[in-house]
């Protein structure tokens, strides 16, 4: 049986997750619970018809920053876009929630999720990466920084390669700021094409323990 979270600020061991990857259900999206979840290798993911579901899938998709594949064609496309950080977080998360995706009906980024991550952004934990074409926001992504780990949440693109260019810039800057790992959570062909790989949950938790307390220059997000 999957345990229900109530008022206690704790999570079951992610190693005890159901075979689906669900660790627990219920609880809330308070900043303290969200940050504890990320530090534990757990993230929320659910639709508006469901209760809050907390996941730690096995396998887990990650990107070691040194494994990032910058294709020549993408390098050329970078010249078209200007990349900024944390100047349009609200717009980015709403685009991620609303841009149609092939094979997907609706979005797991429900209104209460948007509100919760905007609070994390105001606290300096959640960040957006934005791609602009002639001053117009055309792509980007958002996620949560934990020590030397960046937990990617969602991406969107209104123009071809816009989100990939934003991601490429993020990888480059994360290296400079002392980060080592991006948690991409669940497999997608898009991220695998950029160098992300699936690893066992146990190995991911080991990598998480190495990076979550690293002192990085995460304040650089808001200074770029």
MIKEVEX-938547 format. One record per residue: residue number from 1; residue in three letters; chain; y, x, z of N, C-alpha, C, O in turn. Coordinates in steps of 0.02 Angstrom, whole numbers, padded with zeros to 5 digits. Layout:
BEGIN
  figu  lumti  badren  nnorth   neast     nup  canorth  caeast    caup  cnorth   ceast     cup  onorth   oeast     oup
   NUM    Ala       A       Y       X       Z        Y       X       Z       Y       X       Z       Y       X       Z
...
This chain:
BEGIN
  figu  lumti  badren  nnorth   neast     nup  canorth  caeast    caup  cnorth   ceast     cup  onorth   oeast     oup
     1    Unk       A  -00060   00042   00000    00000   00000   00000   00063   00044   00000   00067   00092   00038
     2    Unk       A   00111   00027  -00042    00173   00065  -00045   00217   00046   00014   00232  -00013   00022
     3    Unk       A   00239   00094   00055    00278   00077   00114   00348   00050   00098   00378   00068   00047
     4    Unk       A   00373   00007   00142    00441  -00020   00135   00488   00018   00181   00472   00031   00239
     5    Unk       A   00546   00036   00154    00598   00067   00195   00639   00012   00227   00654  -00039   00196
     6    Unk       A   00657   00023   00289    00699  -00026   00323   00764   00008   00344   00803   00029   00300
     7    Unk       A   00778   00014   00407    00841   00042   00429   00837   00117   00444   00888   00151   00446
     8    Unk       A   00776   00142   00454    00769   00213   00470   00790   00256   00411   00775   00239   00353
     9    Unk       A   00823   00311   00424    00845   00356   00371   00791   00409   00362   00797   00465   00387
    10    Unk       A   00739   00391   00326    00683   00437   00315   00644   00412   00254   00650   00355   00233
    11    Unk       A   00602   00457   00228    00559   00441   00172   00488   00465   00188   00480   00514   00224
    12    Unk       A   00438   00431   00161    00371   00460   00164   00367   00525   00126   00409   00539   00083
    13    Unk       A   00317   00566   00142    00306   00627   00104   00294   00608   00031   00251   00567   00017
    14    Unk       A   00332   00638  -00017    00322   00621  -00087   00251   00635  -00111   00229   00606  -00161
    15    Unk       A   00214   00679  -00077    00145   00693  -00096   00100   00632  -00085   00044   00629  -00111
    16    Unk       A   00124   00585  -00044    00085   00525  -00030   00101   00468  -00079   00079   00412  -00068
    17    Unk       A   00140   00482  -00131    00160   00431  -00178   00101   00396  -00211   00048   00426  -00219
    18    Unk       A   00111   00333  -00228    00062   00296  -00267   00050   00333  -00333   00093   00371  -00355
    19    Unk       A  -00007   00321  -00365   -00022   00355  -00428   00030   00341  -00482   00036   00380  -00529
    20    Unk       A   00068   00287  -00475    00122   00272  -00522   00181   00318  -00513   00223   00325  -00558
    21    Unk       A   00186   00350  -00454    00243   00392  -00437   00290   00360  -00387   00338   00392  -00366
    22    Unk       A   00278   00297  -00369    00322   00264  -00321   00305   00287  -00250   00247   00285  -00229
    23    Unk       A   00357   00308  -00214    00349   00333  -00146   00358   00277  -00095   00322   00272  -00046
    24    Unk       A   00408   00234  -00108    00425   00180  -00061   00469   00129  -00097   00491   00141  -00153
    25    Unk       A   00482   00073  -00064    00528   00024  -00091   00573  -00001  -00035   00556   00004   00024
    26    Unk       A   00630  -00030  -00055    00676  -00057  -00004   00729  -00006   00016   00743   00041  -00020
    27    Unk       A   00756  -00017   00075    00810   00026   00099   00875   00008   00066   00888  -00050   00050
    28    Unk       A   00918   00059   00055    00983   00047   00026   01003   00107  -00017   00965   00156  -00023
    29    Unk       A   01062   00104  -00046    01088   00158  -00088   01147   00192  -00054   01195   00212  -00088
    30    Unk       A   01145   00198   00011    01199   00232   00047   01200   00306   00028   01148   00333   00008
    31    Unk       A   01257   00338   00033    01261   00409   00016   01211   00452   00055   01180   00497   00027
    32    Unk       A   01204   00438   00120    01159   00478   00161   01086   00470   00138   01049   00519   00137
    33    Unk       A   01066   00409   00119    00998   00399   00097   00986   00430   00028   00934   00461   00015
    34    Unk       A   01035   00423  -00016    01028   00452  -00082   01022   00528  -00079   00980   00558  -00113
    35    Unk       A   01065   00560  -00039    01063   00632  -00034   00998   00656  -00002   00971   00708  -00021
    36    Unk       A   00973   00619   00048    00909   00637   00079   00853   00630   00027   00808   00671   00024
    37    Unk       A   00857   00578  -00015    00807   00568  -00066   00805   00628  -00114   00751   00656  -00127
    38    Unk       A   00862   00649  -00139    00864   00705  -00186   00840   00769  -00153   00804   00809  -00185
    39    Unk       A   00858   00780  -00091    00835   00840  -00056   00760   00838  -00044   00729   00890  -00031
    40    Unk       A   00730   00779  -00047    00658   00770  -00036   00618   00767  -00101   00557   00761  -00100
    41    Unk       A   00653   00771  -00158    00618   00766  -00222   00604   00695  -00243   00556   00682  -00278
    42    Unk       A   00647   00649  -00221    00638   00577  -00234   00701   00550  -00265   00756   00574  -00250
    43    Unk       A   00695   00500  -00309    00754   00469  -00339   00743   00394  -00348   00685   00372  -00352
    44    Unk       A   00797   00354  -00350    00790   00282  -00360   00787   00265  -00434   00821   00296  -00475
    45    Unk       A   00747   00215  -00451    00739   00194  -00521   00708   00125  -00521   00650   00117  -00502
    46    Unk       A   00746   00075  -00542    00721   00006  -00540   00764  -00038  -00584   00819  -00018  -00604
    47    Unk       A   00740  -00097  -00600    00778  -00145  -00640   00807  -00198  -00594   00790  -00201  -00535
    48    Unk       A   00851  -00239  -00621    00887  -00287  -00579   00841  -00340  -00549   00859  -00372  -00499
    49    Unk       A   00781  -00350  -00577    00735  -00399  -00550   00693  -00371  -00492   00659  -00408  -00457
    50    Unk       A   00696  -00305  -00482    00654  -00271  -00433   00692  -00255  -00370   00753  -00253  -00370
    51    Unk       A   00656  -00242  -00315    00688  -00210  -00257   00702  -00137  -00275   00680  -00113  -00328
    52    Unk       A   00738  -00102  -00233    00750  -00031  -00244   00682   00005  -00241   00645  -00001  -00192
    53    Unk       A   00667   00042  -00294    00605   00081  -00296   00622   00155  -00294   00667   00178  -00329
    54    Unk       A   00585   00193  -00254    00597   00264  -00245   00538   00303  -00274   00480   00289  -00257
    55    Unk       A   00553   00351  -00317    00501   00385  -00357   00498   00460  -00345   00547   00493  -00329
    56    Unk       A   00437   00486  -00352    00425   00558  -00357   00365   00566  -00403   00309   00575  -00380
    57    Unk       A   00377   00564  -00469    00322   00562  -00517   00284   00628  -00521   00310   00682  -00504
    58    Unk       A   00223   00622  -00543    00180   00681  -00554   00144   00671  -00621   00101   00627  -00626
    59    Unk       A   00161   00710  -00672    00203   00770  -00671   00278   00754  -00670   00298   00697  -00677
    60    Unk       A   00318   00807  -00662    00391   00802  -00660   00419   00844  -00717   00394   00898  -00732
    61    Unk       A   00472   00819  -00748    00504   00856  -00802   00561   00898  -00775   00605   00872  -00741
    62    Unk       A   00560   00963  -00789    00613   01008  -00766   00636   01052  -00823   00600   01061  -00873
    63    Unk       A   00694   01080  -00815    00719   01132  -00861   00740   01192  -00821   00790   01190  -00784
    64    Unk       A   00703   01247  -00828    00727   01311  -00802   00784   01332  -00848   00777   01332  -00909
    65    Unk       A   00841   01350  -00819    00900   01361  -00860   00889   01415  -00912   00917   01412  -00967
    66    Unk       A   00849   01465  -00896    00837   01519  -00944   00791   01498  -01001   00782   01535  -01050
    67    Unk       A   00761   01438  -00994    00715   01414  -01046   00750   01368  -01096   00718   01343  -01142
    68    Unk       A   00814   01357  -01087    00850   01311  -01131   00851   01337  -01203   00863   01396  -01215
    69    Unk       A   00836   01292  -01250    00833   01310  -01321   00896   01285  -01356   00904   01225  -01366
    70    Unk       A   00940   01330  -01374    01000   01313  -01411   00988   01326  -01485   00991   01383  -01508
    71    Unk       A   00974   01273  -01521    00960   01281  -01592   01024   01299  -01630   01080   01282  -01609
    72    Unk       A   01015   01335  -01685    01073   01357  -01725   01116   01298  -01748   01177   01302  -01748
    73    Unk       A   01083   01244  -01768    01120   01186  -01792   01162   01155  -01736   01218   01131  -01748
    74    Unk       A   01136   01157  -01674    01175   01130  -01618   01233   01177  -01601   01286   01153  -01582
    75    Unk       A   01222   01241  -01607    01276   01289  -01594   01335   01275  -01641   01393   01280  -01620
    76    Unk       A   01321   01259  -01703    01375   01243  -01750   01410   01179  -01731   01471   01173  -01738
    77    Unk       A   01372   01130  -01706    01401   01065  -01687   01446   01071  -01626   01490   01028  -01617
    78    Unk       A   01438   01122  -01585    01478   01129  -01524   01552   01135  -01540   01595   01116  -01499
    79    Unk       A   01567   01161  -01599    01638   01171  -01617   01674   01104  -01627   01735   01101  -01623
    80    Unk       A   01636   01051  -01639    01666   00986  -01652   01691   00951  -01589   01737   00911  -01592
    81    Unk       A   01660   00967  -01532    01673   00930  -01471   01708   00972  -01418   01698   01033  -01413
    82    Unk       A   01749   00939  -01379    01778   00969  -01318   01739   00942  -01259   01729   00882  -01252
    83    Unk       A   01716   00987  -01216    01676   00966  -01158   01718   00973  -01095   01749   01025  -01083
    84    Unk       A   01718   00921  -01055    01754   00920  -00991   01706   00898  -00936   01653   00870  -00948
    85    Unk       A   01727   00911  -00874    01689   00890  -00815   01730   00843  -00771   01790   00855  -00760
    86    Unk       A   01698   00792  -00747    01725   00749  -00694   01794   00719  -00709   01834   00708  -00664
    87    Unk       A   01808   00707  -00773    01872   00674  -00789   01863   00601  -00807   01911   00564  -00813
    88    Unk       A   01799   00580  -00816    01787   00510  -00835   01719   00487  -00810   01679   00458  -00847
    89    Unk       A   01706   00499  -00745    01640   00483  -00718   01624   00408  -00726   01569   00391  -00748
    90    Unk       A   01671   00365  -00710    01659   00293  -00714   01642   00272  -00786   01599   00230  -00796
    91    Unk       A   01676   00301  -00834    01662   00284  -00904   01593   00309  -00925   01557   00274  -00960
    92    Unk       A   01576   00369  -00904    01512   00398  -00923   01454   00356  -00896   01409   00339  -00933
    93    Unk       A   01455   00340  -00832    01399   00303  -00803   01394   00233  -00833   01339   00207  -00841
    94    Unk       A   01450   00204  -00851    01448   00137  -00883   01423   00141  -00955   01388   00096  -00978
    95    Unk       A   01440   00194  -00990    01412   00204  -01057   01337   00214  -01052   01299   00187  -01093
    96    Unk       A   01315   00254  -01004    01243   00265  -00995   01207   00200  -00982   01150   00191  -01003
    97    Unk       A   01240   00154  -00946    01209   00090  -00930   01208   00042  -00989   01165  -00001  -00994
    98    Unk       A   01256   00049  -01035    01265  -00002  -01087   01244   00018  -01157   01231  -00026  -01198
    99    Unk       A   01240   00083  -01172    01222   00104  -01240   01149   00085  -01254   01105   00105  -01215
   100    Unk       A   01135   00049  -01307    01066   00028  -01323   01021   00089  -01335   01042   00140  -01362
   101    Unk       A   00958   00082  -01313    00909   00136  -01323   00848   00107  -01358   00828   00050  -01344
   102    Unk       A   00819   00145  -01403    00760   00123  -01440   00703   00108  -01392   00685   00149  -01351
   103    Unk       A   00673   00048  -01399    00616   00030  -01358   00632   00010  -01288   00587   00002  -01247
   104    Unk       A   00696   00002  -01272    00715  -00015  -01203   00759  -00077  -01203   00808  -00082  -01240
   105    Unk       A   00741  -00125  -01161    00781  -00186  -01152   00816  -00183  -01085   00784  -00174  -01033
   106    Unk       A   00882  -00190  -01086    00919  -00187  -01024   00925  -00115  -00999   00910  -00068  -01035
   107    Unk       A   00948  -00107  -00937    00959  -00041  -00908   00940  -00040  -00835   00949  -00090  -00799
   108    Unk       A   00914   00017  -00813    00900   00025  -00741   00964   00043  -00703   00963   00042  -00641
   109    Unk       A   01018   00058  -00738    01081   00075  -00704   01117   00008  -00689   01163  -00012  -00724
   110    Unk       A   01095  -00024  -00637    01121  -00090  -00618   01187  -00082  -00582   01204  -00026  -00561
   111    Unk       A   01227  -00135  -00574    01294  -00129  -00544   01295  -00094  -00476   01339  -00054  -00463
   112    Unk       A   01246  -00109  -00432    01247  -00076  -00367   01232  -00002  -00372   01254   00038  -00331
   113    Unk       A   01194   00017  -00424    01181   00088  -00436   01246   00122  -00459   01262   00177  -00436
   114    Unk       A   01283   00090  -00503    01347   00118  -00525   01394   00128  -00466   01425   00180  -00459
   115    Unk       A   01398   00078  -00424    01442   00082  -00365   01421   00139  -00319   01464   00176  -00294
   116    Unk       A   01356   00147  -00308    01331   00199  -00263   01346   00269  -00290   01365   00313  -00251
   117    Unk       A   01338   00279  -00355    01350   00346  -00382   01425   00361  -00389   01445   00419  -00389
   118    Unk       A   01465   00309  -00396    01537   00322  -00395   01559   00345  -00326   01605   00386  -00320
   119    Unk       A   01526   00320  -00273    01540   00345  -00205   01519   00418  -00200   01556   00459  -00174
   120    Unk       A   01459   00435  -00225    01436   00504  -00224   01484   00549  -00263   01496   00606  -00243
   121    Unk       A   01510   00524  -00318    01558   00563  -00357   01621   00575  -00317   01647   00631  -00316
   122    Unk       A   01646   00524  -00283    01707   00532  -00242   01695   00583  -00186   01743   00615  -00164
   123    Unk       A   01633   00589  -00163    01616   00636  -00109   01603   00706  -00136   01594   00753  -00097
   124    Unk       A   01602   00715  -00202    01592   00781  -00232   01519   00798  -00245   01504   00856  -00258
   125    Unk       A   01474   00749  -00241    01402   00763  -00252   01380   00746  -00323   01339   00782  -00351
   126    Unk       A   01406   00693  -00351    01387   00672  -00419   01441   00694  -00469   01500   00692  -00454
   127    Unk       A   01418   00714  -00527    01464   00743  -00577   01449   00716  -00646   01393   00698  -00663
   128    Unk       A   01502   00713  -00687    01494   00694  -00757   01512   00752  -00802   01555   00793  -00786
   129    Unk       A   01479   00754  -00859    01493   00803  -00911   01509   00762  -00973   01469   00719  -00994
   130    Unk       A   01567   00774  -01003    01592   00729  -01055   01606   00768  -01120   01635   00822  -01119
   131    Unk       A   01586   00738  -01176    01601   00767  -01242   01653   00723  -01276   01644   00662  -01281
   132    Unk       A   01707   00755  -01299    01762   00719  -01332   01769   00743  -01404   01761   00802  -01419
   133    Unk       A   01783   00696  -01447    01798   00711  -01517   01868   00684  -01531   01879   00624  -01533
   134    Unk       A   01915   00730  -01540    01985   00713  -01551   02011   00666  -01496   02046   00617  -01509
   135    Unk       A   01993   00683  -01434    02018   00647  -01376   01980   00584  -01358   01997   00551  -01309
   136    Unk       A   01929   00567  -01396    01890   00506  -01383   01823   00525  -01352   01788   00569  -01378
   137    Unk       A   01805   00493  -01296    01741   00505  -01263   01684   00480  -01307   01681   00420  -01323
   138    Unk       A   01640   00526  -01328    01588   00507  -01375   01518   00524  -01350   01468   00511  -01385
   139    Unk       A   01513   00554  -01291    01447   00571  -01265   01453   00603  -01197   01508   00623  -01176
   140    Unk       A   01397   00609  -01163    01398   00642  -01098   01338   00626  -01056   01290   00595  -01080
   141    Unk       A   01341   00647  -00994    01287   00636  -00947   01315   00640  -00877   01371   00661  -00866
   142    Unk       A   01274   00618  -00828    01294   00625  -00758   01233   00642  -00716   01176   00630  -00737
   143    Unk       A   01246   00670  -00658    01191   00688  -00613   01218   00709  -00546   01278   00703  -00532
   144    Unk       A   01173   00734  -00504    01189   00751  -00435   01172   00824  -00423   01119   00848  -00442
   145    Unk       A   01219   00861  -00392    01208   00932  -00376   01183   00939  -00305   01213   00913  -00258
   146    Unk       A   01127   00975  -00298    01098   00990  -00232   01086   01065  -00229   01038   01089  -00258
   147    Unk       A   01129   01102  -00195    01120   01174  -00193   01121   01203  -00263   01170   01195  -00300
   148    Unk       A   01067   01237  -00282    01062   01266  -00348   01022   01223  -00397   00998   01248  -00448
   149    Unk       A   01016   01159  -00381    00979   01112  -00423   01026   01058  -00448   01065   01030  -00409
   150    Unk       A   01023   01043  -00513    01061   00987  -00540   01011   00933  -00559   00966   00945  -00600
   151    Unk       A   01018   00874  -00529    00973   00819  -00541   01003   00774  -00595   01048   00735  -00581
   152    Unk       A   00979   00780  -00656    01006   00741  -00711   00984   00668  -00706   00925   00654  -00694
   153    Unk       A   01031   00622  -00717    01015   00552  -00711   01011   00516  -00779   00961   00483  -00793
   154    Unk       A   01062   00522  -00820    01061   00486  -00884   01110   00518  -00932   01158   00552  -00912
   155    Unk       A   01098   00506  -00997    01141   00533  -01050   01158   00476  -01099   01123   00426  -01101
   156    Unk       A   01211   00484  -01136    01227   00437  -01189   01262   00474  -01246   01290   00528  -01236
   157    Unk       A   01259   00446  -01306    01294   00475  -01363   01318   00419  -01409   01279   00375  -01428
   158    Unk       A   01382   00422  -01426    01410   00377  -01476   01415   00412  -01543   01424   00379  -01595
   159    Unk       A   01410   00478  -01544    01407   00517  -01605   01348   00565  -01600   01329   00586  -01546
   160    Unk       A   01319   00580  -01657    01260   00624  -01659   01273   00691  -01625   01323   00724  -01638
   161    Unk       A   01227   00710  -01581    01227   00774  -01546   01280   00780  -01491   01285   00832  -01459
   162    Unk       A   01319   00727  -01479    01372   00733  -01428   01343   00746  -01358   01369   00788  -01322
   163    Unk       A   01290   00711  -01340    01261   00721  -01273   01226   00789  -01270   01226   00821  -01217
   164    Unk       A   01196   00811  -01326    01163   00877  -01326   01214   00933  -01317   01200   00982  -01283
   165    Unk       A   01272   00925  -01348    01325   00976  -01340   01349   00977  -01267   01359   01031  -01239
   166    Unk       A   01358   00919  -01237    01377   00916  -01166   01324   00949  -01123   01341   00986  -01076
   167    Unk       A   01261   00936  -01138    01206   00966  -01100   01204   01041  -01108   01193   01078  -01060
   168    Unk       A   01215   01065  -01169    01215   01137  -01182   01270   01172  -01142   01258   01226  -01115
   169    Unk       A   01329   01142  -01139    01383   01171  -01101   01368   01171  -01027   01383   01219  -00991
   170    Unk       A   01336   01116  -01004    01316   01113  -00933   01269   01169  -00916   01278   01203  -00865
   171    Unk       A   01218   01180  -00956    01170   01233  -00943   01204   01301  -00939   01192   01340  -00893
   172    Unk       A   01248   01313  -00986    01284   01377  -00988   01325   01387  -00924   01325   01441  -00896
   173    Unk       A   01360   01335  -00903    01403   01341  -00844   01363   01343  -00779   01382   01378  -00732
   174    Unk       A   01309   01305  -00776    01267   01306  -00716   01242   01377  -00702   01239   01399  -00645
   175    Unk       A   01223   01412  -00755    01201   01482  -00747   01257   01524  -00714   01244   01562  -00668
   176    Unk       A   01317   01515  -00739    01374   01554  -00713   01388   01537  -00640   01410   01580  -00602
   177    Unk       A   01375   01475  -00620    01391   01452  -00552   01335   01464  -00502   01341   01446  -00444
   178    Unk       A   01280   01494  -00524    01227   01512  -00478   01170   01461  -00473   01128   01466  -00428
   179    Unk       A   01169   01412  -00518    01114   01364  -00518   01054   01394  -00555   01060   01443  -00592
   180    Unk       A   00995   01364  -00543    00935   01390  -00577   00891   01338  -00609   00848   01356  -00649
   181    Unk       A   00902   01274  -00593    00853   01224  -00614   00888   01157  -00626   00934   01138  -00590
   182    Unk       A   00865   01121  -00678    00885   01051  -00689   00823   01007  -00680   00772   01019  -00712
   183    Unk       A   00828   00958  -00638    00775   00908  -00630   00788   00853  -00681   00837   00816  -00674
   184    Unk       A   00745   00847  -00731    00753   00796  -00782   00710   00734  -00768   00711   00686  -00807
   185    Unk       A   00673   00736  -00713    00636   00679  -00686   00576   00658  -00728   00520   00676  -00711
   186    Unk       A   00587   00619  -00782    00531   00593  -00821   00535   00618  -00893   00590   00628  -00918
   187    Unk       A   00478   00626  -00926    00478   00657  -00993   00514   00614  -01046   00507   00553  -01048
   188    Unk       A   00553   00648  -01089    00580   00617  -01150   00576   00670  -01205   00585   00729  -01192
   189    Unk       A   00563   00649  -01266    00561   00697  -01322   00627   00734  -01330   00628   00793  -01348
   190    Unk       A   00683   00699  -01316    00750   00729  -01321   00755   00791  -01278   00776   00844  -01301
   191    Unk       A   00736   00785  -01214    00743   00841  -01168   00689   00894  -01180   00702   00954  -01171
   192    Unk       A   00630   00873  -01200    00579   00923  -01216   00600   00967  -01274   00583   01026  -01276
   193    Unk       A   00636   00938  -01321    00660   00977  -01378   00710   01030  -01358   00722   01078  -01394
   194    Unk       A   00740   01021  -01298    00789   01069  -01274   00759   01121  -01226   00794   01163  -01199
   195    Unk       A   00693   01116  -01215    00660   01166  -01173   00632   01141  -01108   00602   01180  -01070
   196    Unk       A   00641   01077  -01093    00614   01050  -01030   00537   01046  -01034   00509   01034  -01088
   197    Unk       A   00505   01055  -00978    00431   01055  -00975   00408   01012  -00916   00445   01003  -00867
   198    Unk       A   00348   00987  -00921    00317   00949  -00867   00279   00996  -00821   00242   01039  -00844
   199    Unk       A   00289   00987  -00756    00252   01026  -00707   00223   00980  -00654   00246   00923  -00646
   200    Unk       A   00174   01003  -00617    00144   00963  -00564   00195   00952  -00509   00238   00994  -00496
   201    Unk       A   00189   00894  -00476    00237   00877  -00423   00238   00930  -00368   00291   00948  -00343
   202    Unk       A   00181   00956  -00350    00178   01006  -00297   00219   01068  -00315   00255   01095  -00273
   203    Unk       A   00214   01089  -00378    00253   01147  -00400   00327   01130  -00401   00369   01172  -00383
   204    Unk       A   00343   01069  -00421    00414   01048  -00420   00442   01051  -00349   00497   01075  -00339
   205    Unk       A   00404   01026  -00301    00428   01026  -00232   00438   01097  -00206   00483   01110  -00166
   206    Unk       A   00396   01143  -00229    00406   01214  -00211   00471   01240  -00241   00509   01275  -00207
   207    Unk       A   00483   01224  -00305    00545   01246  -00338   00606   01214  -00304   00657   01247  -00296
   208    Unk       A   00599   01151  -00285    00654   01117  -00250   00671   01152  -00185   00729   01162  -00169
   209    Unk       A   00620   01171  -00147    00633   01204  -00083   00667   01271  -00092   00702   01294  -00047
   210    Unk       A   00657   01303  -00149    00689   01367  -00163   00763   01359  -00180   00803   01404  -00165
   211    Unk       A   00782   01302  -00211    00849   01295  -00238   00895   01248  -00201   00956   01252  -00209
   212    Unk       A   00868   01202  -00160    00911   01150  -00132   00962   01175  -00080   01012   01142  -00067
   213    Unk       A   00950   01233  -00051    00996   01260  -00001   01034   01321  -00025   01068   01354   00014
   214    Unk       A   01029   01336  -00089    01064   01394  -00117   01139   01379  -00118   01160   01324  -00134
   215    Unk       A   01178   01429  -00100    01250   01422  -00100   01277   01435  -00170   01276   01491  -00195
   216    Unk       A   01300   01381  -00203    01325   01387  -00271   01399   01369  -00274   01428   01344  -00225
   217    Unk       A   01428   01383  -00330    01499   01367  -00339   01506   01298  -00371   01536   01290  -00424
   218    Unk       A   01478   01247  -00337    01478   01180  -00366   01548   01150  -00370   01560   01103  -00408
   219    Unk       A   01595   01177  -00332    01664   01153  -00337   01693   01168  -00405   01745   01140  -00424
   220    Unk       A   01659   01213  -00442    01684   01231  -00509   01683   01171  -00556   01719   01171  -00605
   221    Unk       A   01641   01122  -00542    01640   01062  -00584   01710   01033  -00592   01730   01014  -00647
   222    Unk       A   01746   01029  -00537    01810   00996  -00538   01867   01043  -00556   01926   01023  -00558
   223    Unk       A   01850   01106  -00571    01902   01155  -00588   01898   01174  -00661   01941   01212  -00685
   224    Unk       A   01848   01149  -00698    01841   01166  -00769   01893   01130  -00810   01894   01138  -00871
